[in-house]
Amino acid sequence: MTFCKSLLLLFLSLVTPLTNAAQRIERWQTASGARVLFVESHALPIVDVQVDFAAGTAYEDQAQAGVASLTRELVELGVAGMEETQVASRMADVGAQLSGEVDRDRASLTLRTLSMADKRSVAFELLRAILSTPQFPAAVFEREKARSVAALKEALTRPETLAKRAFWSAMYGAHPYGRQATVASLAALERAQVLAFHAAHYTAPRATLAIVGDLSRAQAEAVAEELTAALPASPGMSTIAVPALPAASEQWIAHPAEQAHLLLGLPALKRGDPDFFPLLVGNYTLGGGGFVSRLMKAVRDRRGLAYSVHSDFQPLAQLGPFEIGLQTKKEQALDALGLTREVLARFLAQGPSEEELRAAKQNLIGSFPLRLDSNREILRSVAVIGFYELPLDYLERYPENIEKVTLADIKAAFARRVRREHLVTVIVAGDRGSRP
């Protein structure tokens, strides 16, 4: 028996409760058409709920860039019969916590509440009101829009913001994943546009609920029905177009910062793609394994060109990015870029060694329990499984899928997904030296 297989057996014996939790993921659909995933866990008197809508920035019109984020901010700032301070006070009274975020694909609301009936009933009623009766008060809309404009203006002074925005634009161009709010687009938003975006995207068929914690299946079903009953039954789901791969490019952006910010990458991977596990395992060796990765050893340890360098894949509903990122002294930008490209080219040509493959599997399998060591971590994983319609045994089979990756799998997956003729490069605040 190989060491990796022995480690896998040890892992399974140590995390049986988590594996069983993964096996007990249950899925159903509410009467209104929302999808629900549920994991029953009575270890703590807590219930965590995440509601994801297909209402991320990719669903904005270009002329209304910023409306997705502003809509998500506003949904919890006033509901029928209660202004925002009353909602916050009621949440605090029962010890509940509400948060949310927006990415390219999803707009999310996450609730944590104690599971005692008197506490959870109040928290769930507030979440139901937020989901179904947001008021979008005019004064609050103007205030939050002004805050968004001010925050973006400040962010645009930072080199890391400029690098990220230029990087996504270079990768995706006019594709929805390339859309980004500007000061002008935010300032031009009107309340009616927020109302229209909410009506079109915060609907039952576009919603996925993940529920984890101290409830029975029957109680979870009742909660899901309560939260979604008043959501509109249409419009339904819509799809995001497959992005075209960009031509390789290199963009240097001037900035007075002393540290240059470098990003290299391309659209590479969607959720549920069979290449995910070979890319995950291979990337540990390339740049995802911290101090043991090739990029860190070459760029930081041997040459001292950066304090940190990383690479990762960010799968989305359509091709999400492969990214290499680092910071270096501005006068070292050209050297750091050249060395990073050399390491990547060598990895694409050779792949990892047998020793590197074993080390990657040992780390990824060994660290996997940390992804399931709390209700909140389980919720995050279950929400991804639900929204992207991954198999219900995804968590259960995660270590197995890592263990079976071969060197040939990794080389083939990287050859398919990381093609240098499509690699875009953005450098902010770097000194090009004698380069044109």
N, C-alpha and C positions, 0 to 999 in steps of 0.2 A: 504494500500500500504506500503511495507517495505521501510526502509530508503534507502537501496541500489537501489530499483526501482525508488524512488524519485530522488536519485542522478543521476541515469542513464538518466531520463527525463530532469533534469537540464543540464546535460552534453550535451545532444543532442541539446537542445535549444541554448546553448552557442556556440557550434562549428558547426552550420549549414553550414557555408562556407566550412569547412574542410570536413564534411560529404559529401557535394555535390561534392567536389573535388574527394573524394574517389569513389563516384558513377560514376564520369565522366572518370575514368580510361578507356582508349580505347586500344584495342590490335589488331595488325595485323602483317603480315609478309611481308618483302620486297621481291622484285623479286629475289634477290640473296639467300633468305632463312633465313635471320636473323629475329628474333622475336623483336617486338617493342611494348612498352607500353608508353602511352602518357597521361599527365594531363595538360589541358589548364588552365593557370592562368595569368591574366593580372594585378595583384595587383602591380607588380614591373616590370620594363623594363629589365628583366633578363631571360635568358634561361640556364637551367642546363641539362647536358647530361651525362649519365653514360653508358659506353660500357663494358659489362662483357663477358669474354670468358671462356669457360670450359677449363681452362689452369692453374689451381692451382697446388700446389705441389703434389697432389695425382696422377697427370698424368705424373710425372717424372719416368724414370727408376731409380732403386736404384743406379746404377753405375754413374748416372748423377745428383744426388741430388744437388739441387741448381740452376739447369738450368731454372726452371720456374721463379724464382725471378730475375735472371740475364737477362732473355729475356724481362721481363716487364720493367726493368730499361732501357734497351737499345733501346726499340722501339721508344722512343721520342728523342733520342740523335743523330739525323741526319736522314733526309729524302731525297728523290730524289731532287737534285738541291739545298739543304740547309743543312748546318752543324748545330750542336746543338745550337751554340750561335745565329745563325740567326733565328732559330725556336723560341727560348726564347725571342729574341728581338721583333719579329713580334707579339707574344702573348702579350707582355707587351705594345706594341704600341696601341693595341685596348682594353687594360684593361682586357684581358681574363686570366683565371687561369686554369692551368692543373695540375692534381695530379693523383696518382694511387697507387694500392696496390695489394698484392697477399695473398690469404689464401689457405686452403686445396683444395677448390673447384674452386675458381675464380681468374682470373687476370683481374683487373679493370683499366679503364681509365676514369677520370671524368673531364669534362670541364664546366666552368662557363663563360658565355659571356653576354655582354649587348645585348639587342634584336634589337637595331637599325640596319637596313639592312647593312650599311657600316661596322659596327663592327662585327656583327655575321657572315657575309659572309667570312671575313678573318679568324675568329676563326674556323669556320666549315671547311674551306679549309685546314687549318693546321692540324686539327684533321683527316680529310680524308687522308692526306698525311702520317700522323703518323700510321694510321691503315693499309694503303695499300702499302706504299713504304718506310718502314724503311730500312736503309742501313747497320746498324751494322758495322760501320767502325772498321777496325782491331785495330787501336791504341786506340780507345774508348773502345772496348771490353777488351783489356789488362788492361787498366786503371781501368775500373769498376770491373773486376775480382779481381784485386789486392786490391781494396777498400773493396770488399766483404770478401775476405780472412782476411784482417786486422780487419774488424768489427767483424767477427765471433770469431777470436782469442781473442779480447778484451771481447766480450760477454761471452765467456766460462770461464772467471775469476769470473763472478758474480754468486752468489748462486741462484738467481731467475731464471737465464738462465739454470743452471744445473738442477734445480728442474723441470722446464717446459719440458725440453728435456727428462729427465728420466721418467716423468709422461706420456707423449705421447707414449714413447717406451713401457712402461709397459702396457698401455691400448691397444695398437694396434699392437705391435710386428712387423711382416713382412707385415702387411696390408699397403696399400698406405698411409693411414693417419698417420702411424708411421714413414714414411720416413722423414729424416731430413738431411740437408746439413752438411758435415764435412769439416774441413780444407782441407783434402786430396781430397774429391770429388770436391770442388770448384776449388782448384788449378789445378786439372786435366782436367777441362772443356776446350773444344776447340770451336772456333768460329763456325765451321761447325755444332756442336751439337746445338748451339743456333739457327742457321738458320733452322735446321731440326725440332726443337721443335716449332718454330714459324710457319713453313709451315704446320705442322700437327694439330696445335691447334688454331691458329688465323684465323679461317675460318668463313664464313657466317653461316653455320648450327650450329656452336658452339657459336654464338654471340647472346646476348640480349641487346637491347638498351632501356634505360629508358630516356624519355624526359619530362621535367617539366618546364612550364613557358610561356612566352609571345609570343606564336605562335598560329596560327590557325591550325586546323587539316590538311588542305591542305599543309600548310607550314611545319608542322612536317613530313608529308609523304615525301615531297621533301628533307628535311634534312636527313631523314633515308635512302632514296635511294642514296643520294649523298655520305653518309658516308660508305655505305656497298657495293656499286656497284662493286668495284674492289676487294672485298674480294674473295678468292677462294671458290668455291661451294662445295668442299670436302677437307678433310675428314669430315664426319658428327659427330654427338654426339656419345660418348661412355659412358658406365656406370661404376661406381665404385662398386666393390664387397662389399657385406654385411660383416662387420667385425665379427669375432668370439669373443664371450665374454671371457675375460681373467679369469684365476683362481685368486682368492684373493692372494695378495702378499704384502710384506712390504720391502722397500728398504731404507737403511740409507747410506747417502753419506757424507763423511768427508769434512769439509771446515773450514777455520779459522775464518769465520764471527762470530760475536757475536749473531746475530739473526738467529734462525733456520727458515727455510722455509718448511711448511708442505702442501702437496696436497693429497687429497683423491678423488677418482672418478672411473668412468667406462664409456664405450660407452653406450649411453642411448636413444638418440632421433634423429630422422630425420625430416627434414622440411615437413610440411603438415600432420604430424601424429595427429590423433584425441586426443592423450594424451597431446598435447602441452598445452592447456589451463588449465586442471587440474594440470599439473606439474607447470605451471607458477604461478597459484594462491597459490598452496601449498608451493612452494619454497619461496614465500614472507614471510611466517611464519617461515620456517626453517632457511633461511640464506640470503634471497634476500631483506629483508625489512629494512636493516640498523639497527638502534638502537632498533627497536621493534622486531627483529627476535630472535628466541630461541637461536641460536648459539651465537649471540652477547651478549645477556643477561647472558648466562651461562658462556661463556669463558672470556668475557671482564668484564662485570659489577659485577658478583658475585665473580669471582676468580682472575681477573686482569692478566690473562695469555696471553692476546694479546691486541694490540691496536685496531685491526680490524680483523673480520673474515667474510667470505662471502660464499654463495653457489649459483650456477647458472647452467642452462642448455644452451648448445651451439649447437643447431641443425644444421646439415649439410645435404648434399645430401644423405649420409648414416648416420649411428648412430654416432652423435656427442656426446661430453662428458658431463656428469654431474660432476661438480667439487666443492669441498670444499677447500678453501685456507685460510691460516693464517700464521702469523709470530709471533714468541715468543722468549724469551731469550733461549739460547741454553740449559741451565740447566733445563728449564721448558718444554722442548719438549715432554717428555714422559707423563707428566701430561696433557698437552694441547691435545695431541693425544687421550689419554684415555677419557677425558671429551667430546671431539668432537664426538668420536664414541658413547658415551653414549647418547648424545643428538640426534644423527641421529637414533640410534636404538629405542629410545623412540618415536621419530616422526614417524618412519615407523610402529611401533606397534599401535600407537594411532591416528595419524593424527592431524590436528589442531582442536581447539575448535570452537564452534559456534561463539564466540566473535572474535577469530582470523580470521575466515573465513570472517566475516563482515568487519573487518579492512583491510584485504588484498584486497577485492573487492573495497572498498571505495578508497583506495590509487591507485590501478591500473587503475580504471576507471577515477578517478580524475586527474591523471598525464598523461593520454593518450594524451590530446591535445598538450602537450609539444613535443610529437613525430611528430607532424604535424604543428609546428608553423612557418615553413619557407619552401621555395622551396627546400632547401638543405635537410631538414629532410624528406619532402615528397618524394624527389628523392631517398633517401636511402631506404625507405620502398617500393616504387614502383619497384626499382631494385631487391629487394629480391623477391617480388611477381612475377616479370617477369622471373628471372633466375630459380627459383624453381617451377614455374608454379602453384602458389597458385591461389585460386579463385579471380576474379576481385573485388568482394565485401568484400575481407578480412579485409580492414581497416574499412569499414562501419559497419561490424558485430563484430568487435573486442570487443567493450564494452558489447554487447549482449552475446558473447561467454564467457566472464569473468563472467557476472552476473549469468549465468545458471549453473555454476560449483557447485557441491554439495560436502559435506564431503565424501560421499561414492565414488564419482568420484576421489577425491584426493587420498584416501587410496588405491583404486584399481590401479590407474596409477602409484603411487610410488611402489606398490608391484610388478608391471610388470617391471618397468624400473630401479629401484634402488635395486638391489639384493646384499646383503652383501657378498655372496659367490663369487662375481665377482669384489669386490671393491679392487682397487689397492691403495697403499699408498707409498708416497715418502717423505722422510725427508732429507733435506740438512742442514748440520752444526748443527745438533741436538746432544745432549748428551744422550746416551741411559742409562746412570747410570749403574745399575747392570744387565741390560738385556744382553743376549748373542748376 
